[in-house]
């Protein structure tokens, strides 16, 4: 690792970082005032960093899962994160993405209801994770810093983000069905099977359909 890269890696390690993900809410429940967001992906963000999704540290976050506006942790929260989890990333083979379901406390304050209505309308689509990476590596092939063992501190609703894919998902049930079908086809692939080409073509078409839900 070159000296200047080593210095940058040292500066990133142990320092709080905020990375936004830009995408529409995956799903919205108007009755429960909940929205599911893509919180983080392994995509190279606008800062030139990659967050290693497999090494997230989530335990401390779930003990106080407040949901803020714009990282304003000194202000009242919009609500709370009900759950967070990892699932396969349909756009990046072999990679995962961090998902979260947030509940908006619309009954507490008119500004929270206002934020909720903007999310429903699609005016606010991005969330941003605030975290501390405990390990920082450099990937020469991708020319990017890889942030590992990231301790999630909070995740906020924001206006503009660094990760273009941290958005709310739409019609999650259909998307999940497509993912499940793709995985079933993948599991049945046998390289000796003469129908292998058709199965691979089916997976390609399913990937294209799944990507439509991220737009």
C-alpha positions in Angstrom: 0.0 0.0 0.0 1.4 3.4 -1.0 2.3 5.9 1.8 -0.5 8.4 0.9 -3.0 5.5 0.8 -1.8 4.2 4.1 -2.3 7.7 5.6 -5.8 8.0 4.2 -6.7 4.5 5.5 -5.4 5.4 9.0 -7.5 8.6 8.9 -10.7 6.7 8.0 -10.2 3.9 10.6 -12.0 4.7 13.9 -13.5 7.9 12.6 -17.3 8.5 12.2 -18.4 8.4 8.6 -21.8 9.2 7.1 -22.7 7.5 3.8 -26.1 8.1 2.2 -27.9 5.6 0.0 -30.2 6.9 -2.7 -33.3 4.8 -3.7 -37.0 4.9 -3.1 -38.4 3.1 -0.1 -38.6 -0.6 -0.8 -42.1 -0.8 0.7 -44.5 1.5 2.5 -47.3 0.6 5.0 -49.6 3.6 5.2 -51.6 2.1 8.1 -48.6 1.3 10.3 -46.5 4.4 9.1 -43.6 2.2 8.3 -41.1 2.2 5.3 -38.4 -0.3 4.4 -35.2 1.2 3.1 -31.9 0.0 1.6 -29.6 1.3 4.2 -26.2 0.3 2.7 -24.8 -1.6 -0.3 -21.4 -2.7 -1.5 -21.5 -0.1 -4.3 -18.6 2.3 -4.5 -20.0 5.5 -3.2 -19.3 9.1 -4.3 -16.4 9.3 -1.7 -14.7 6.3 -3.3 -15.4 4.0 -0.4 -17.0 0.5 -0.2 -18.7 -0.8 2.9 -18.1 -4.5 3.5 -21.7 -5.7 4.1 -20.8 -9.0 5.8 -19.0 -7.3 8.7 -21.6 -4.9 10.0 -21.7 -4.5 13.8 -25.4 -4.0 14.6 -25.8 -5.0 18.3 -25.2 -1.5 19.8 -27.4 0.2 17.2 -30.4 -2.0 18.0 -30.2 -1.1 21.7 -31.1 2.5 20.7 -32.5 2.4 17.1 -33.5 6.0 16.8 -34.5 7.3 13.4 -33.4 10.9 12.9 -33.6 13.6 10.2 -30.2 14.5 8.7 -28.1 13.0 11.5 -29.5 15.5 14.0 -29.2 13.3 17.0 -29.5 16.3 19.3 -33.0 16.9 18.1 -36.2 14.8 18.4 -36.2 11.6 16.3 -38.7 10.9 13.4 -39.3 7.5 15.0 -37.3 4.3 15.3 -35.9 1.4 13.3 -38.0 -1.7 14.0 -35.5 -4.1 12.5 -32.4 -4.3 10.4 -31.1 -7.3 8.4 -28.9 -8.3 5.5 -30.2 -9.8 2.2 -28.7 -10.7 -1.2 -28.2 -7.7 -3.4 -30.0 -8.4 -6.7 -27.7 -6.0 -8.6 -24.4 -7.3 -7.4 -23.8 -11.1 -7.6 -22.4 -12.5 -4.4 -22.9 -9.3 -2.4 -25.4 -8.4 0.3 -27.1 -5.1 1.3 -28.2 -3.8 4.6 -32.0 -3.3 4.9 -34.1 -1.6 7.6 -37.7 -1.0 8.5 -38.4 2.4 10.0 -41.5 3.5 11.9 -42.5 7.2 11.7 -44.0 8.6 14.9 -46.5 10.7 13.1 -48.7 11.2 16.1 -45.9 12.9 18.1 -45.3 16.0 16.0 -46.6 17.6 12.8 -43.1 17.8 11.3 -42.8 14.0 11.5 -46.1 13.5 9.7 -44.9 16.0 7.1 -41.7 13.9 6.6 -43.8 10.8 6.3 -46.0 12.3 3.6 -42.9 13.3 1.6 -41.6 9.7 1.8 -45.0 8.4 0.6 -45.0 10.9 -2.3 -41.5 10.0 -3.3 -40.1 13.5 -2.5 -37.7 12.1 0.1 -36.0 8.8 -0.9 -32.6 8.6 0.7 -31.3 7.4 4.0 -27.8 7.8 5.4 -25.9 5.5 7.8 -23.6 7.0 10.4 -20.9 4.5 11.4 -17.3 3.9 12.6 -15.1 1.5 10.5 -12.7 -0.4 12.7 -10.7 -1.9 9.8 -9.8 -0.1 6.5 -8.3 -1.9 3.5 -7.5 -0.6 0.0 -8.6 -2.5 -3.1 -6.2 -1.7 -5.9 -8.3 -3.4 -8.5 -11.3 -1.2 -7.8 -9.2 1.8 -6.6 -11.4 2.1 -3.5 -11.1 1.9 0.3 -13.0 -1.0 1.8 -14.5 -0.2 5.2 -14.8 -3.3 7.4 -16.2 -4.1 10.9 -18.4 -1.0 10.6 -20.2 -0.2 13.9 -23.6 1.2 13.0 -24.4 4.2 15.1 -27.6 5.6 13.5 -29.4 5.9 10.2 -31.2 9.1 9.1 -33.6 10.3 6.5 -31.7 12.7 4.2 -32.2 14.8 1.1 -29.1 14.0 -0.9 -26.8 11.0 -0.4 -23.5 9.5 -1.3 -24.7 6.0 -2.1 -26.9 6.3 -5.1 -28.8 3.1 -4.2 -29.9 3.9 -0.6 -33.5 4.4 -1.3 -37.0 3.2 -0.2 -38.1 0.1 -2.1 -41.4 -0.1 -3.9 -43.6 -3.2 -4.2 -41.3 -5.4 -2.2 -43.5 -8.5 -2.3 -43.2 -8.7 -6.1 -39.5 -8.0 -6.0 -38.9 -10.7 -3.4 -40.8 -13.2 -5.4 -38.6 -12.5 -8.4 -35.5 -12.9 -6.2 -36.8 -16.2 -4.8 -37.5 -17.5 -8.3 -34.0 -16.5 -9.5 -32.5 -18.4 -6.5 -34.6 -21.5 -7.2 -33.4 -21.5 -10.9 -29.8 -21.0 -9.8 -30.0 -23.9 -7.4 -31.2 -26.3 -10.2 -28.5 -25.3 -12.7 -26.5 -28.3 -13.8 -23.7 -27.5 -16.2 -24.3 -30.9 -17.9 -28.0 -30.1 -18.4 -28.7 -29.3 -22.1 -31.3 -26.7 -20.9 -28.5 -24.7 -19.1 -28.6 -21.9 -21.6 -32.4 -21.3 -21.2 -32.0 -21.3 -17.4 -29.2 -18.7 -17.6 -31.2 -16.6 -19.9 -34.1 -16.8 -17.4 -31.8 -15.5 -14.6 -30.7 -12.6 -16.8 -34.3 -11.6 -17.5 -35.1 -11.9 -13.8 -32.1 -9.7 -12.8 -33.4 -7.0 -15.3 -36.9 -7.2 -13.8 -35.5 -7.0 -10.2 -33.4 -3.9 -11.1 -36.6 -2.1 -12.1 -37.6 -1.9 -8.5 -34.4 0.0 -7.6 -35.2 2.8 -10.1 
